[in-house]
Amino acid sequence: MSINNLHFLVAEDHDFQRSTVVRMLDGLGAKSVHEAADGHDALTIIRDPDRPIDIVICDLDMPGMDGMEFIRRLGECESPVSVIIASALERNLIASVETMTEAYGIQLLGVVEKPLNPAKLGLLIERHKATQTRRDQPGTTAPSFTLEEIVEGLRNDEFEPFLQPKVELATGKIKGAEALARWRHPYRGIVAPHAFIGRLEDKGMIDTLMEVMLRKSAALCRTWLSAGLQATVSVNLSPQSLGDVHLADRVTQLVLDQGLEPRHMVLEVTESVATTNVGRALENLARLRMKGFGLSIDDYGTGYASMQQLTRIAFTELKIDQSFVTNATKQASARVVLESSLDIARKLNITAVAEGVETQADWNLLRQLGCAFAQGYFIARPMEAGAYLDWARGWKPPDPQGTVSPS
């Protein structure tokens, strides 16, 4: 959608600054721009069916209803507008408001520090156009399945691992891949895990899927090793499964039956592991480590238990959550958490893996900070198992201009 077809609302209490933004929008080609001096006026316009709004440019510090309350009200009325926050407040506070805005379900295009300029404003408006294009594409609604349908899919062997590569930052060498569960549905195509994981966990049936993933991932890794690719495969363990005292023996036998030694597999657990059935969970994890499996704490930093778990479990790998990785180049607080996590990993002699690496800037910063491994869309999206070896043979590390091999 062209900018001259978009409808804008500028919510700003300062008359001169509001008129400046209006002039910028006019210079960018906007034909429909409404103005509001505070959140109350802005909400009145939003609720008026005769004045449709696509993008709101909103100050935070306004009298009456401030920008934060206005954003909350937008979320409550489920308005489909996109928001650009313009503010002179301190960066850490703005970062908190960014997170709040997304939590309220509002499409946040970005934050610009005052004074605004046309170039920055134009780039954020382009994000709205890209978002609308994705929304308009058919088939983006996640399908819904009954438990019976999911169980039938398991019975028909329709579930398989997709692989996301893990690369050594210092050398660019491929070191492994994370196996991510996908359902190859006969009519719906490839189905993502959020459509089936929750139902299986709710009904205590996650073990069935876990065994499928372990068996198929181990067989794939054996194939890579036979082809000369020295890489590990990472598979997620559900916290529910760790309450079974026989889990370690079952997992080991499943992997050995595929001709793979446990040292070539990393088992990933979230930091919520060992919060229930503590003794059994710790026994299982200790036994798995003793048998040679690597152990990884996934999404590190997103919960209160992370540091405690590092002292209780013999982890070999620490996966830093993507929220800290993708924001580290933009938010000082996220960079502090990233640096602290890397420092903890070094001091505990644990390999650090950064998740969610999406840009050249992310890659460069992680290399600079001495992170060991990285995975994310900048390297490659999750791919079908049959494509992994071909991708690995053609992989080339990012060059200084930020280009990577096709994936």
C-alpha positions in Angstrom: 0.0 0.0 0.0 1.4 3.4 -1.0 1.9 6.0 1.7 -0.7 8.3 0.0 -3.3 5.6 0.7 -2.5 5.3 4.4 -4.3 7.2 7.2 -2.1 8.7 9.9 -2.8 10.0 13.4 -0.2 12.2 15.2 -0.8 12.2 19.0 1.5 14.9 20.5 0.7 17.5 23.1 3.3 20.0 21.9 1.8 22.1 19.1 5.0 22.9 17.3 6.3 19.3 17.4 2.9 18.0 16.3 2.8 20.3 13.3 6.4 19.4 12.5 5.5 15.7 12.2 2.4 16.6 10.1 4.6 18.5 7.7 7.1 15.6 7.5 4.3 13.2 6.6 3.0 15.7 4.0 6.5 15.8 2.5 6.6 12.0 2.4 3.4 11.9 0.4 0.7 11.3 3.1 -2.7 12.6 2.1 -4.7 11.8 5.3 -3.2 13.0 8.6 -5.3 13.5 11.8 -4.0 15.3 14.9 -4.6 14.8 18.7 -3.2 16.7 21.7 -3.4 13.7 24.1 -4.6 10.1 24.4 -8.2 11.0 25.0 -8.5 12.9 21.7 -6.5 10.2 19.9 -8.8 7.5 21.2 -11.9 9.4 20.1 -10.5 9.5 16.5 -9.5 5.9 16.6 -13.1 4.9 17.6 -14.7 7.1 14.8 -15.6 4.8 11.9 -15.5 7.8 9.5 -11.9 8.4 10.3 -10.0 5.1 9.7 -6.4 5.1 11.0 -3.5 2.9 9.8 -0.6 4.3 11.7 -0.4 6.3 15.0 2.7 8.4 15.7 2.5 8.7 19.5 4.4 10.7 22.2 4.6 9.1 25.6 4.7 12.0 28.0 1.3 13.8 27.4 -1.1 15.4 29.9 -4.4 13.8 30.6 -4.1 10.3 29.0 -0.5 9.7 28.4 1.0 7.5 25.6 1.2 4.4 27.7 -2.4 4.5 28.8 -3.4 5.2 25.2 -1.5 2.2 24.0 -3.2 0.0 26.6 -6.6 1.3 25.5 -5.7 0.5 21.9 -4.9 -3.1 22.9 -8.2 -3.4 24.9 -10.3 -2.3 21.9 -8.2 -4.6 19.6 -7.6 -1.8 17.2 -5.6 -3.0 14.1 -3.5 0.1 13.9 0.3 0.2 13.9 2.2 2.4 16.3 5.4 4.5 16.0 6.6 5.8 19.4 8.3 9.2 19.3 9.9 10.2 22.6 12.8 12.0 24.2 12.7 9.8 27.3 15.7 7.7 28.4 16.5 4.7 26.3 15.9 2.0 29.1 12.4 3.4 29.7 11.6 3.4 26.0 12.8 -0.2 25.8 10.4 -1.1 28.6 7.5 0.6 26.7 8.4 -1.3 23.5 8.0 -4.6 25.4 4.7 -3.3 27.0 3.3 -2.3 23.6 4.0 -5.8 22.1 2.5 -7.4 25.2 -0.7 -5.5 24.6 -0.9 -7.0 21.1 -0.1 -3.7 19.2 1.9 -3.8 16.0 4.9 -1.7 17.0 6.8 -0.4 13.9 9.6 1.1 16.0 10.8 3.9 18.3 12.3 7.2 17.2 14.0 9.6 19.5 13.0 13.2 19.2 13.6 15.3 17.2 12.2 13.1 14.3 13.5 13.3 10.8 11.8 12.3 7.5 14.4 9.5 6.7 13.8 7.6 10.0 10.0 8.2 9.8 9.9 6.9 6.2 11.8 3.7 7.1 9.3 2.9 9.9 6.3 3.5 7.6 7.9 1.0 5.2 7.7 -1.6 8.0 3.9 -1.2 8.1 3.6 -1.8 4.4 5.7 -5.0 4.7 3.6 -6.2 7.6 0.4 -5.6 5.7 1.8 -7.6 2.7 2.5 -10.5 5.0 -1.0 -10.2 6.6 -2.7 -10.2 3.2 -1.0 -13.4 2.1 -3.3 -16.4 2.2 -2.7 -19.4 4.4 -1.1 -17.5 7.3 -3.6 -18.6 9.9 -2.4 -21.3 12.2 -4.5 -24.5 11.8 -6.2 -26.1 14.7 -6.1 -29.8 15.4 -7.8 -32.2 17.8 -5.8 -34.5 20.0 -7.1 -37.4 18.0 -5.8 -35.9 14.7 -2.4 -35.4 16.2 -2.3 -38.9 17.6 -3.3 -40.2 14.2 -0.5 -38.3 12.6 2.0 -39.8 15.1 0.6 -43.3 14.3 1.1 -42.6 10.6 4.7 -41.4 11.1 4.0 -37.9 9.8 6.3 -36.1 12.2 9.9 -35.4 11.4 12.8 -33.1 12.4 13.6 -29.9 10.5 17.1 -28.7 11.1 18.5 -25.3 12.0 22.3 -25.1 11.6 24.6 -24.2 14.5 27.9 -22.5 13.4 31.1 -21.6 15.2 31.5 -17.8 15.1 35.3 -17.7 15.2 35.8 -20.0 12.2 32.4 -20.1 10.4 32.6 -23.9 10.6 29.3 -25.9 10.9 29.2 -27.6 14.4 25.7 -29.1 14.5 22.0 -28.5 14.1 19.0 -28.2 16.3 16.2 -30.7 15.4 12.8 -28.9 15.4 9.6 -30.9 15.3 7.4 -30.5 12.2 4.3 -32.3 11.1 4.1 -33.1 7.4 0.3 -33.2 7.3 -1.2 -34.9 4.2 -3.6 -32.0 3.5 -2.3 -29.0 5.5 1.4 -29.2 4.5 4.1 -28.5 7.0 2.7 -27.7 10.4 4.7 -25.8 13.1 5.0 -27.1 16.6 2.7 -24.6 18.4 -0.2 -26.5 16.7 0.5 -29.8 18.5 3.1 -29.5 21.3 0.7 -28.0 23.8 -2.0 -30.6 23.3 0.4 -33.4 23.7 1.9 -32.0 26.9 -1.6 -31.3 28.3 -2.5 -34.9 27.8 0.8 -36.3 29.0 1.6 -37.8 25.6 4.7 -35.7 24.7 7.0 -38.8 25.2 5.7 -40.3 22.0 6.8 -37.3 19.9 10.1 -37.0 21.8 10.9 -40.6 20.9 10.2 -40.0 17.3 12.5 -37.0 17.3 15.3 -38.8 19.1 15.2 -41.8 16.8 15.0 -39.8 13.5 17.5 -37.2 14.6 20.1 -39.8 15.7 19.7 -41.5 12.3 20.3 -38.2 10.5 23.4 -37.4 12.5 24.8 -40.8 11.8 24.3 -40.1 8.1 26.2 -36.7 8.4 29.1 -38.4 10.2 29.3 -41.1 7.5 29.4 -38.3 4.8 32.3 -36.6 6.6 30.4 -33.8 8.4 31.5 -33.7 12.0 28.4 -32.2 13.5 26.2 -32.9 16.5 22.4 -32.9 16.6 20.4 -31.2 19.4 17.0 -32.5 20.5 14.6 -31.1 23.0 13.6 -33.0 26.1 10.2 -32.2 27.7 10.4 -31.4 31.5 7.4 -33.8 31.9 9.5 -36.7 30.7 12.2 -36.2 33.3 9.9 -37.5 36.0 10.3 -41.1 34.6 13.3 -42.7 36.3 13.8 -44.9 33.3 14.1 -42.0 30.8 17.9 -42.0 30.7 18.1 -45.6 29.8 15.3 -45.3 27.2 16.9 -42.3 25.5 20.3 -44.0 25.4 19.0 -47.1 23.9 17.0 -45.2 21.3 20.1 -43.4 20.1 22.4 -46.4 20.2 19.8 -48.4 18.2 20.4 -45.8 15.3 24.1 -46.5 15.4 25.0 -43.1 17.0 27.2 -42.6 20.0 25.6 -40.3 22.7 28.5 -37.9 22.5 27.2 -36.7 19.1 23.8 -35.7 20.6 23.0 -32.6 22.7 19.8 -32.8 24.8 18.2 -29.4 25.4 16.1 -28.6 28.4 14.4 -25.4 29.5 15.3 -23.7 32.7 12.0 -24.8 34.2 13.5 -28.4 34.4 13.8 -29.9 37.8 11.2 -27.6 39.4 9.0 -30.7 40.0 10.1 -34.2 40.6 13.5 -32.6 41.4 15.3 -35.8 42.5 14.2 -37.9 39.5 14.9 -35.1 37.0 18.4 -34.5 38.4 19.1 -38.3 38.4 18.0 -38.6 34.8 20.1 -35.6 33.7 23.2 -36.8 35.6 22.9 -40.3 34.1 22.5 -38.9 30.6 25.6 -36.8 31.0 27.4 -39.8 32.4 26.5 -41.7 29.3 28.1 -39.0 27.1 25.2 -36.8 26.0 25.7 -33.1 25.9 23.2 -31.1 28.1 22.0 -27.7 27.0 20.0 -25.1 29.0 17.7 -23.5 26.5 16.3 -19.9 26.4 18.8 -18.9 29.1 17.9 -15.7 30.9 14.1 -15.7 30.5 13.2 -17.0 34.0 14.2 -16.8 37.6 15.6 -20.3 37.8 18.4 -20.0 35.3 21.4 -19.3 37.5 20.2 -21.8 40.1 20.0 -24.6 37.5 23.5 -23.9 36.3 24.7 -24.9 39.8 22.6 -28.1 40.0 23.0 -29.7 36.6 26.2 -30.6 34.6 25.4 -28.5 31.5 27.8 -28.5 28.7 26.0 -25.7 26.7 24.2 -22.5 27.5 21.8 -21.2 24.9 21.2 -17.5 25.2 17.6 -16.5 24.5 17.1 -14.7 21.2 15.4 -11.7 22.9 18.8 -10.7 24.3 20.7 -11.4 21.1 18.4 -9.6 18.7 18.2 -6.5 21.0 21.8 -6.3 22.1 22.8 -4.0 19.3 19.9 -1.6 20.1 19.4 -1.8 23.9 22.0 -1.3 26.5 20.2 -3.5 29.0 20.0 -6.4 26.5 23.7 -6.1 25.8 24.5 -6.2 29.5 22.5 -9.5 29.9 24.2 -10.9 26.8 27.7 -10.0 28.0 26.9 -11.4 31.5 25.6 -14.7 30.1 28.8 -15.1 28.0 31.0 -14.3 31.0 29.1 -16.9 33.1 29.5 -19.5 30.4 33.3 -18.8 30.2 33.8 -19.0 33.9 31.8 -22.3 34.1 33.6 -23.7 31.1 30.3 -24.1 29.2 29.9 -23.5 25.5 27.7 -20.5 24.7 25.3 -20.6 21.9 23.4 -17.4 20.7 19.9 -18.0 19.4 18.0 -15.7 17.0 21.0 -14.3 15.1 19.2 -12.3 12.4 21.6 -9.6 11.1 25.2 -8.9 10.2 25.3 -6.6 13.2 24.2 -9.5 15.5 27.0 -11.7 14.1 29.7 -9.1 14.4 28.8 -8.2 18.0 28.8 -11.9 19.0 32.2 -12.5 17.4 33.5 -9.4 19.2 32.2 -10.6 22.5 33.7 -14.1 22.1 30.5 -16.1 21.8 31.3 -19.7 20.6 28.3 -20.7 18.5 25.4 -19.0 16.7 22.1 -20.1 15.1 19.4 -18.0 13.5 17.8 -16.8 10.3 21.0 -14.9 9.3 22.7 -18.3 9.0 19.8 -20.4 7.8 16.1 -21.0 8.5 15.1 -24.5 9.7 15.2 -26.8 6.7 14.0 -30.3 5.7 16.4 -33.0 6.7 17.1 -34.0 3.1 18.4 -30.4 2.3 20.8 -30.2 5.3 23.9 -31.9 3.8 23.6 -30.0 0.5 23.3 -26.8 2.5 26.3 -27.7 4.6 28.4 -28.4 1.5 27.6 -25.0 0.0 27.9 -23.0 3.2 30.2 -20.0 3.3 30.6 -17.8 6.4 29.3 -14.2 6.2 31.7 -11.7 4.5 32.1 -8.2 5.8 29.3 -7.0 3.7 26.9 -9.3 5.4 26.1 -11.8 2.7 25.7 -15.5 3.4 25.4 -18.6 1.3 21.9 -19.3 0.0 19.7 -21.2 2.5 
